[in-house]
Amino acid sequence: MDVPQPPLSGQSPQPDPAKVADPRLQPTPDYGRLNSDTSGGDSGGPISYPPPRSEKIRRFGPLFAIAIGALLALLAANVGRAHSAWFKFSNQFGTFSMRSGSPASAKNSLPLDRMMPQRQAEALLEQAVARKDGAVEQISSRVDRWQGKVNWNPQIAQLTTAALNSNDLRVRESGIEVELAAYGLAKNSASLDYLLSTAESPDHAQKIWALWALGLIANRGVETDRVVQVLTAHLKDDDADSRRWAVEGLALSGSSQTIEPLLNAMHDDPSRSVRERAACALAESGMYTPEQRLTAVPQLLNYTDDPSLDAQTHALAFQALSDITRQHLPNDSTAWRNWYESTRN
């Protein structure tokens, strides 16, 4: 988009996607190799699957991992054990130093009140990721006042990605709130209409940004059912990249209605990267509760020995089962079915 959109009636101008370009929406880097299977791959290359579980990092936006690697390492004690079952990373992360000057506790609002909104958002999200008491509540109480006053920048990009990778669903929600504020998207029908229009843009970068942002706004309760229908329809787009970001948007919405379309994408999509992202969404990323993820288990069991699926998708099904159930069984369909039946007795 060459020029910013004109203001909508009664609210601030809508964001220019080019100015809030999210690094997570860049082309997928090459994957490692899945055994010796090189057939039927996408331009992104075959997937390395799975690396040792101790090397796993929960993946929400696969493309931003290198940029946030050092941040996640710094926050590891508070964010939780890292996971990278879905992607294999090298140890080429740079050094990132958290900015100093944050208030010691988010419960003390006086220092926060002296900060500009941009710094408030950064300090509080930094504290939310670090599990500081009161940070999530402070973000919730202040975020509506940040509209039009918080800008997307590298610090917000790093912190929202760290938040969306948190083990705590409330921290992920805080990441969504700050990201929407930084995008300049209010939680209302005007912003929704803008995103729906942008999702049909012939400009690919604008389109995939809108698919991502639709998931964000749906998670905050803005016509969630309608957004889910739109994103599900985009799973039939001709290009794999759009289908992949439709998968990400569905996972962000956190709606139980999206479990079935994600399972279908994992089973049917011709792109291995789309199938992988659907599996990861069901297993770890996105905004689902553990109970929602468990509803995918019966179908994932079917996928482990479905003769119509390739070895990579079988492996993805086994890994998703392990991540959802926290069971460490061999990649054997019978073993998994026996375990599942034992839990139902």
C-alpha beads as a LAMMPS data file, in Angstrom:
LAMMPS data file: protein, C-alpha beads

345 atoms
344 bonds

1 atom types
1 bond types

-500.0 500.0 xlo xhi
-500.0 500.0 ylo yhi
-500.0 500.0 zlo zhi

Masses

1 110.0

Atoms # bond

1 1 1 0.000 0.000 0.000
2 1 1 1.565 3.255 -1.147
3 1 1 -0.400 5.690 0.995
4 1 1 -2.125 5.322 4.371
5 1 1 -5.807 4.546 4.338
6 1 1 -8.088 7.520 5.070
7 1 1 -9.555 7.712 8.572
8 1 1 -12.725 5.783 9.181
9 1 1 -15.581 7.752 10.624
10 1 1 -15.157 8.347 14.333
11 1 1 -11.785 6.639 14.716
12 1 1 -8.107 7.004 13.946
13 1 1 -6.699 6.117 10.522
14 1 1 -6.361 2.437 9.703
15 1 1 -2.797 1.095 9.608
16 1 1 -0.720 0.837 6.482
17 1 1 0.322 -2.849 6.381
18 1 1 3.607 -1.836 4.776
19 1 1 4.443 0.235 7.854
20 1 1 3.509 -2.450 10.370
21 1 1 5.030 -5.305 8.411
22 1 1 5.339 -8.220 10.798
23 1 1 8.594 -10.181 10.353
24 1 1 6.597 -13.353 11.014
25 1 1 4.922 -12.887 7.632
26 1 1 8.089 -13.222 5.551
27 1 1 8.770 -16.213 3.254
28 1 1 9.395 -19.488 5.055
29 1 1 13.086 -20.400 5.353
30 1 1 14.286 -23.755 4.083
31 1 1 13.574 -26.662 6.363
32 1 1 15.963 -29.490 7.122
33 1 1 15.479 -32.923 5.670
34 1 1 12.844 -35.449 6.778
35 1 1 14.781 -38.711 6.627
36 1 1 15.441 -39.286 2.920
37 1 1 12.039 -38.197 1.686
38 1 1 12.350 -35.442 -0.900
39 1 1 9.220 -36.098 -2.895
40 1 1 6.322 -33.759 -3.292
41 1 1 7.998 -30.847 -1.542
42 1 1 7.277 -27.148 -1.637
43 1 1 9.757 -24.484 -2.602
44 1 1 10.519 -24.156 1.100
45 1 1 12.143 -27.593 1.160
46 1 1 11.485 -30.728 3.235
47 1 1 10.967 -30.628 6.991
48 1 1 13.461 -31.873 9.537
49 1 1 11.388 -33.881 11.951
50 1 1 11.726 -34.254 14.862
51 1 1 14.870 -32.878 16.539
52 1 1 15.522 -33.845 20.173
53 1 1 12.687 -32.671 22.405
54 1 1 15.088 -30.639 24.545
55 1 1 15.741 -28.475 21.466
56 1 1 12.085 -27.701 20.862
57 1 1 10.705 -24.197 20.810
58 1 1 6.998 -23.476 20.775
59 1 1 6.369 -21.992 17.369
60 1 1 3.792 -19.319 16.807
61 1 1 5.347 -17.334 13.991
62 1 1 8.063 -19.586 12.497
63 1 1 9.742 -16.817 10.571
64 1 1 10.606 -14.585 13.480
65 1 1 12.436 -17.164 15.554
66 1 1 15.945 -16.044 14.672
67 1 1 15.100 -12.429 15.481
68 1 1 13.801 -13.328 18.925
69 1 1 16.139 -16.175 19.772
70 1 1 18.234 -14.263 22.239
71 1 1 15.178 -12.682 23.849
72 1 1 13.652 -16.085 24.461
73 1 1 16.953 -17.356 25.829
74 1 1 17.083 -14.417 28.239
75 1 1 13.530 -15.032 29.386
76 1 1 13.744 -18.831 29.416
77 1 1 13.466 -19.109 33.187
78 1 1 10.166 -17.250 33.109
79 1 1 8.728 -18.174 29.754
80 1 1 9.135 -21.917 30.271
81 1 1 11.079 -24.733 28.641
82 1 1 11.895 -24.062 25.016
83 1 1 10.577 -26.304 22.264
84 1 1 11.585 -26.697 18.597
85 1 1 9.923 -29.867 17.387
86 1 1 8.408 -28.063 14.480
87 1 1 11.556 -26.403 13.193
88 1 1 15.284 -26.999 13.522
89 1 1 17.315 -23.970 14.484
90 1 1 21.030 -23.256 14.410
91 1 1 22.889 -21.569 17.262
92 1 1 23.429 -18.332 15.387
93 1 1 21.275 -16.094 17.552
94 1 1 22.652 -12.687 18.367
95 1 1 22.647 -10.983 21.730
96 1 1 19.597 -9.085 22.887
97 1 1 19.598 -7.019 26.047
98 1 1 16.308 -6.101 27.657
99 1 1 15.924 -2.362 28.042
100 1 1 16.462 -1.124 31.551
101 1 1 14.260 1.203 33.482
102 1 1 11.166 -0.991 33.791
103 1 1 9.239 -0.661 37.023
104 1 1 10.032 -3.384 39.508
105 1 1 6.415 -4.479 39.733
106 1 1 3.445 -3.858 37.483
107 1 1 1.310 -3.579 40.614
108 1 1 2.856 -0.170 41.280
109 1 1 1.150 2.008 38.682
110 1 1 2.770 5.323 39.638
111 1 1 6.000 4.830 37.630
112 1 1 3.906 3.555 34.715
113 1 1 1.717 6.655 34.756
114 1 1 4.823 8.771 34.227
115 1 1 5.722 6.882 31.044
116 1 1 4.557 7.562 27.529
117 1 1 2.084 4.933 26.179
118 1 1 4.751 3.372 23.943
119 1 1 7.036 2.729 26.884
120 1 1 4.126 1.569 29.050
121 1 1 3.234 -1.053 26.471
122 1 1 6.821 -2.212 26.104
123 1 1 7.529 -2.318 29.842
124 1 1 4.315 -4.112 30.735
125 1 1 4.574 -6.686 27.967
126 1 1 8.176 -7.326 28.957
127 1 1 6.942 -7.941 32.498
128 1 1 4.042 -10.112 31.342
129 1 1 6.442 -12.355 29.438
130 1 1 8.587 -12.540 32.585
131 1 1 5.462 -13.436 34.632
132 1 1 5.632 -10.362 36.853
133 1 1 2.633 -10.000 39.147
134 1 1 -0.016 -7.631 37.873
135 1 1 1.427 -7.107 34.377
136 1 1 -1.383 -8.880 32.520
137 1 1 -4.005 -6.972 34.498
138 1 1 -2.263 -3.643 33.854
139 1 1 -2.182 -4.312 30.106
140 1 1 -5.881 -5.167 30.125
141 1 1 -6.775 -1.972 31.975
142 1 1 -4.618 0.317 29.844
143 1 1 -4.672 -1.106 26.330
144 1 1 -7.738 0.786 25.109
145 1 1 -6.004 4.054 26.015
146 1 1 -3.017 3.100 23.867
147 1 1 -4.927 3.222 20.585
148 1 1 -3.191 5.624 18.223
149 1 1 -0.335 6.132 20.701
150 1 1 1.635 2.891 20.363
151 1 1 3.672 2.185 17.244
152 1 1 4.977 -1.042 15.779
153 1 1 8.736 -1.206 16.226
154 1 1 11.411 -3.893 16.691
155 1 1 10.925 -3.894 20.469
156 1 1 7.170 -4.509 20.176
157 1 1 7.811 -7.108 17.473
158 1 1 10.184 -9.053 19.719
159 1 1 8.011 -8.792 22.802
160 1 1 4.753 -9.776 21.105
161 1 1 6.439 -12.819 19.616
162 1 1 7.830 -13.776 23.015
163 1 1 4.365 -13.315 24.509
164 1 1 2.717 -15.455 21.846
165 1 1 5.236 -18.194 22.624
166 1 1 4.497 -18.119 26.351
167 1 1 3.241 -21.206 28.152
168 1 1 0.637 -18.970 29.826
169 1 1 -2.452 -18.336 27.713
170 1 1 -3.082 -15.051 29.547
171 1 1 0.338 -13.789 28.462
172 1 1 -0.473 -14.763 24.886
173 1 1 -3.685 -12.748 25.167
174 1 1 -1.649 -9.764 26.364
175 1 1 0.566 -10.148 23.319
176 1 1 -2.498 -10.011 21.090
177 1 1 -3.803 -6.897 22.841
178 1 1 -0.502 -5.041 22.430
179 1 1 -0.099 -6.191 18.839
180 1 1 -3.541 -4.898 17.890
181 1 1 -2.777 -1.570 19.558
182 1 1 0.547 -1.329 17.727
183 1 1 -1.175 -2.170 14.447
184 1 1 -3.669 0.636 15.117
185 1 1 -6.609 -1.753 15.024
186 1 1 -9.475 -1.032 17.397
187 1 1 -11.629 -3.968 18.465
188 1 1 -14.702 -2.950 16.488
189 1 1 -16.605 -3.616 13.280
190 1 1 -14.825 -0.835 11.373
191 1 1 -11.448 -2.494 11.892
192 1 1 -12.973 -5.845 10.969
193 1 1 -14.379 -4.485 7.717
194 1 1 -10.991 -2.976 6.896
195 1 1 -9.248 -6.313 7.469
196 1 1 -11.832 -8.261 5.482
197 1 1 -11.301 -5.905 2.568
198 1 1 -7.508 -6.078 2.870
199 1 1 -7.635 -9.900 2.959
200 1 1 -8.936 -9.742 -0.619
201 1 1 -6.138 -7.425 -1.757
202 1 1 -4.164 -8.411 -4.863
203 1 1 -1.078 -7.279 -2.939
204 1 1 0.162 -10.508 -1.362
205 1 1 1.959 -8.858 1.567
206 1 1 -1.168 -6.935 2.529
207 1 1 -3.306 -10.038 2.173
208 1 1 -1.303 -12.290 4.458
209 1 1 -0.976 -9.502 7.040
210 1 1 -4.760 -9.209 7.056
211 1 1 -5.205 -12.985 7.450
212 1 1 -2.952 -12.860 10.517
213 1 1 -4.652 -9.761 11.940
214 1 1 -8.117 -11.264 11.410
215 1 1 -7.114 -14.038 13.788
216 1 1 -5.982 -11.468 16.351
217 1 1 -9.219 -9.502 16.244
218 1 1 -11.372 -12.644 16.255
219 1 1 -9.642 -13.767 19.429
220 1 1 -10.750 -10.536 21.074
221 1 1 -14.392 -11.340 20.296
222 1 1 -15.011 -9.215 17.214
223 1 1 -17.462 -11.294 15.124
224 1 1 -15.416 -14.429 15.705
225 1 1 -17.794 -16.745 13.835
226 1 1 -17.724 -14.549 10.754
227 1 1 -13.933 -14.339 10.794
228 1 1 -13.627 -18.110 11.151
229 1 1 -15.815 -18.581 8.081
230 1 1 -13.677 -16.161 6.064
231 1 1 -10.381 -17.712 7.143
232 1 1 -11.698 -21.223 6.482
233 1 1 -12.635 -20.147 2.961
234 1 1 -9.050 -18.967 2.422
235 1 1 -7.856 -22.535 3.073
236 1 1 -8.948 -23.138 -0.523
237 1 1 -6.798 -20.340 -1.988
238 1 1 -4.576 -21.304 -4.892
239 1 1 -1.288 -20.278 -3.292
240 1 1 0.163 -22.167 -0.348
241 1 1 1.354 -19.027 1.415
242 1 1 -2.177 -17.649 1.735
243 1 1 -3.454 -21.021 2.971
244 1 1 -0.668 -21.152 5.513
245 1 1 -1.512 -17.735 6.946
246 1 1 -5.181 -18.656 6.985
247 1 1 -4.122 -21.577 9.189
248 1 1 -2.247 -19.187 11.482
249 1 1 -5.253 -16.874 11.664
250 1 1 -7.582 -19.735 12.566
251 1 1 -5.234 -20.828 15.342
252 1 1 -5.012 -17.284 16.672
253 1 1 -8.794 -17.040 16.903
254 1 1 -8.859 -19.828 19.475
255 1 1 -12.359 -20.853 18.419
256 1 1 -13.357 -24.493 18.881
257 1 1 -14.930 -24.283 15.428
258 1 1 -11.460 -24.136 13.893
259 1 1 -10.236 -27.539 15.107
260 1 1 -11.960 -29.431 12.294
261 1 1 -10.739 -27.196 9.436
262 1 1 -7.199 -27.389 10.805
263 1 1 -7.418 -31.173 10.923
264 1 1 -8.667 -31.135 7.349
265 1 1 -5.792 -28.881 6.280
266 1 1 -3.309 -31.190 7.967
267 1 1 -4.783 -34.149 6.092
268 1 1 -5.588 -32.702 2.690
269 1 1 -3.424 -29.689 1.883
270 1 1 -0.925 -30.428 -0.914
271 1 1 1.702 -28.175 0.714
272 1 1 3.873 -29.814 3.326
273 1 1 4.486 -26.456 5.034
274 1 1 0.724 -25.869 5.366
275 1 1 0.232 -29.361 6.762
276 1 1 3.042 -28.755 9.237
277 1 1 1.602 -25.427 10.385
278 1 1 -1.828 -26.984 10.856
279 1 1 -0.301 -29.742 12.990
280 1 1 1.642 -27.227 15.068
281 1 1 -1.471 -25.090 15.527
282 1 1 -3.374 -28.067 16.877
283 1 1 -0.523 -29.150 19.129
284 1 1 1.093 -26.069 20.621
285 1 1 0.731 -22.731 18.890
286 1 1 -2.322 -20.521 18.688
287 1 1 -4.814 -19.699 21.394
288 1 1 -6.349 -23.040 22.317
289 1 1 -6.898 -24.396 25.799
290 1 1 -5.593 -27.881 26.634
291 1 1 -9.183 -29.128 26.592
292 1 1 -9.704 -27.820 23.062
293 1 1 -6.519 -29.487 21.859
294 1 1 -7.600 -32.822 23.324
295 1 1 -10.621 -32.850 21.025
296 1 1 -8.234 -33.324 18.084
297 1 1 -6.737 -36.523 19.517
298 1 1 -9.149 -39.091 18.009
299 1 1 -8.608 -37.785 14.480
300 1 1 -4.865 -37.492 14.992
301 1 1 -4.841 -41.158 15.995
302 1 1 -6.516 -41.962 12.694
303 1 1 -3.867 -39.988 10.850
304 1 1 -0.989 -41.989 12.341
305 1 1 -1.718 -44.970 10.105
306 1 1 -3.880 -43.465 7.385
307 1 1 -2.567 -45.090 4.169
308 1 1 -3.474 -41.999 2.139
309 1 1 -0.956 -39.872 4.079
310 1 1 2.796 -39.703 3.590
311 1 1 5.438 -40.486 6.179
312 1 1 5.919 -36.839 7.076
313 1 1 2.255 -36.346 7.935
314 1 1 2.240 -39.564 9.957
315 1 1 5.218 -38.159 11.891
316 1 1 3.440 -34.843 12.402
317 1 1 0.432 -36.683 13.826
318 1 1 2.603 -38.580 16.289
319 1 1 4.371 -35.399 17.389
320 1 1 1.087 -33.540 17.798
321 1 1 -0.243 -36.370 19.949
322 1 1 2.865 -36.238 22.118
323 1 1 2.678 -32.472 22.552
324 1 1 -1.032 -32.446 23.336
325 1 1 -1.056 -35.376 25.751
326 1 1 2.490 -35.006 27.187
327 1 1 2.917 -38.730 26.605
328 1 1 6.223 -40.009 25.203
329 1 1 5.295 -43.113 23.277
330 1 1 7.006 -44.554 20.209
331 1 1 5.709 -43.638 16.777
332 1 1 3.510 -46.686 16.735
333 1 1 -0.211 -46.441 16.052
334 1 1 -1.080 -49.492 18.133
335 1 1 0.791 -48.181 21.160
336 1 1 -1.001 -44.858 20.936
337 1 1 -4.425 -46.433 20.458
338 1 1 -3.874 -48.746 23.427
339 1 1 -2.875 -45.787 25.587
340 1 1 -5.900 -43.775 24.459
341 1 1 -8.305 -46.607 25.169
342 1 1 -6.787 -47.060 28.628
343 1 1 -7.560 -43.434 29.469
344 1 1 -11.219 -43.931 28.644
345 1 1 -11.755 -46.834 31.051

Bonds

1 1 1 2
2 1 2 3
3 1 3 4
4 1 4 5
5 1 5 6
6 1 6 7
7 1 7 8
8 1 8 9
9 1 9 10
10 1 10 11
11 1 11 12
12 1 12 13
13 1 13 14
14 1 14 15
15 1 15 16
16 1 16 17
17 1 17 18
18 1 18 19
19 1 19 20
20 1 20 21
21 1 21 22
22 1 22 23
23 1 23 24
24 1 24 25
25 1 25 26
26 1 26 27
27 1 27 28
28 1 28 29
29 1 29 30
30 1 30 31
31 1 31 32
32 1 32 33
33 1 33 34
34 1 34 35
35 1 35 36
36 1 36 37
37 1 37 38
38 1 38 39
39 1 39 40
40 1 40 41
41 1 41 42
42 1 42 43
43 1 43 44
44 1 44 45
45 1 45 46
46 1 46 47
47 1 47 48
48 1 48 49
49 1 49 50
50 1 50 51
51 1 51 52
52 1 52 53
53 1 53 54
54 1 54 55
55 1 55 56
56 1 56 57
57 1 57 58
58 1 58 59
59 1 59 60
60 1 60 61
61 1 61 62
62 1 62 63
63 1 63 64
64 1 64 65
65 1 65 66
66 1 66 67
67 1 67 68
68 1 68 69
69 1 69 70
70 1 70 71
71 1 71 72
72 1 72 73
73 1 73 74
74 1 74 75
75 1 75 76
76 1 76 77
77 1 77 78
78 1 78 79
79 1 79 80
80 1 80 81
81 1 81 82
82 1 82 83
83 1 83 84
84 1 84 85
85 1 85 86
86 1 86 87
87 1 87 88
88 1 88 89
89 1 89 90
90 1 90 91
91 1 91 92
92 1 92 93
93 1 93 94
94 1 94 95
95 1 95 96
96 1 96 97
97 1 97 98
98 1 98 99
99 1 99 100
100 1 100 101
101 1 101 102
102 1 102 103
103 1 103 104
104 1 104 105
105 1 105 106
106 1 106 107
107 1 107 108
108 1 108 109
109 1 109 110
110 1 110 111
111 1 111 112
112 1 112 113
113 1 113 114
114 1 114 115
115 1 115 116
116 1 116 117
117 1 117 118
118 1 118 119
119 1 119 120
120 1 120 121
121 1 121 122
122 1 122 123
123 1 123 124
124 1 124 125
125 1 125 126
126 1 126 127
127 1 127 128
128 1 128 129
129 1 129 130
130 1 130 131
131 1 131 132
132 1 132 133
133 1 133 134
134 1 134 135
135 1 135 136
136 1 136 137
137 1 137 138
138 1 138 139
139 1 139 140
140 1 140 141
141 1 141 142
142 1 142 143
143 1 143 144
144 1 144 145
145 1 145 146
146 1 146 147
147 1 147 148
148 1 148 149
149 1 149 150
150 1 150 151
151 1 151 152
152 1 152 153
153 1 153 154
154 1 154 155
155 1 155 156
156 1 156 157
157 1 157 158
158 1 158 159
159 1 159 160
160 1 160 161
161 1 161 162
162 1 162 163
163 1 163 164
164 1 164 165
165 1 165 166
166 1 166 167
167 1 167 168
168 1 168 169
169 1 169 170
170 1 170 171
171 1 171 172
172 1 172 173
173 1 173 174
174 1 174 175
175 1 175 176
176 1 176 177
177 1 177 178
178 1 178 179
179 1 179 180
180 1 180 181
181 1 181 182
182 1 182 183
183 1 183 184
184 1 184 185
185 1 185 186
186 1 186 187
187 1 187 188
188 1 188 189
189 1 189 190
190 1 190 191
191 1 191 192
192 1 192 193
193 1 193 194
194 1 194 195
195 1 195 196
196 1 196 197
197 1 197 198
198 1 198 199
199 1 199 200
200 1 200 201
201 1 201 202
202 1 202 203
203 1 203 204
204 1 204 205
205 1 205 206
206 1 206 207
207 1 207 208
208 1 208 209
209 1 209 210
210 1 210 211
211 1 211 212
212 1 212 213
213 1 213 214
214 1 214 215
215 1 215 216
216 1 216 217
217 1 217 218
218 1 218 219
219 1 219 220
220 1 220 221
221 1 221 222
222 1 222 223
223 1 223 224
224 1 224 225
225 1 225 226
226 1 226 227
227 1 227 228
228 1 228 229
229 1 229 230
230 1 230 231
231 1 231 232
232 1 232 233
233 1 233 234
234 1 234 235
235 1 235 236
236 1 236 237
237 1 237 238
238 1 238 239
239 1 239 240
240 1 240 241
241 1 241 242
242 1 242 243
243 1 243 244
244 1 244 245
245 1 245 246
246 1 246 247
247 1 247 248
248 1 248 249
249 1 249 250
250 1 250 251
251 1 251 252
252 1 252 253
253 1 253 254
254 1 254 255
255 1 255 256
256 1 256 257
257 1 257 258
258 1 258 259
259 1 259 260
260 1 260 261
261 1 261 262
262 1 262 263
263 1 263 264
264 1 264 265
265 1 265 266
266 1 266 267
267 1 267 268
268 1 268 269
269 1 269 270
270 1 270 271
271 1 271 272
272 1 272 273
273 1 273 274
274 1 274 275
275 1 275 276
276 1 276 277
277 1 277 278
278 1 278 279
279 1 279 280
280 1 280 281
281 1 281 282
282 1 282 283
283 1 283 284
284 1 284 285
285 1 285 286
286 1 286 287
287 1 287 288
288 1 288 289
289 1 289 290
290 1 290 291
291 1 291 292
292 1 292 293
293 1 293 294
294 1 294 295
295 1 295 296
296 1 296 297
297 1 297 298
298 1 298 299
299 1 299 300
300 1 300 301
301 1 301 302
302 1 302 303
303 1 303 304
304 1 304 305
305 1 305 306
306 1 306 307
307 1 307 308
308 1 308 309
309 1 309 310
310 1 310 311
311 1 311 312
312 1 312 313
313 1 313 314
314 1 314 315
315 1 315 316
316 1 316 317
317 1 317 318
318 1 318 319
319 1 319 320
320 1 320 321
321 1 321 322
322 1 322 323
323 1 323 324
324 1 324 325
325 1 325 326
326 1 326 327
327 1 327 328
328 1 328 329
329 1 329 330
330 1 330 331
331 1 331 332
332 1 332 333
333 1 333 334
334 1 334 335
335 1 335 336
336 1 336 337
337 1 337 338
338 1 338 339
339 1 339 340
340 1 340 341
341 1 341 342
342 1 342 343
343 1 343 344
344 1 344 345
